């Protein structure tokens, strides 16, 4: 079982949707992973891609959601 690279919370699930595999951690961080990787390789990949700070990842996610709700499809759905 893996731990979140940001906060250390444990992995709670692994699932596949449309040929893509995802991990879910207790903190709700849910990265897409390569199904062919071992747990050791997954851990190394998560740390290499996302680091251990989390600030850039979560800042980028917040920015993308903001654009979606204010200028993207979400804005159109909300009538903005």
Phi, psi and omega in degrees: 000138182264168177236149179301132180292342182271310188240351179085003180293149186286156173293137180244341183197158169225134179211165180237134176228124178049045177078007178246136181258141180231148169256149174232128177257160182304330180280358179084004171294126187225077182283151172279138181231160175282125183295342182273357184274147173281169179300321179296317179292321178298313180301314179297319180294316179300317180292324179290319184280315187256344184073198180242354182279312180088337184304310180298320180296309183289327176296316179296321178295315178298318179297317180296319178294322179298314179297317180302316184281330183263332185227347186259206181302323178299321178296319178294320179294325181274355179078020180279000000 
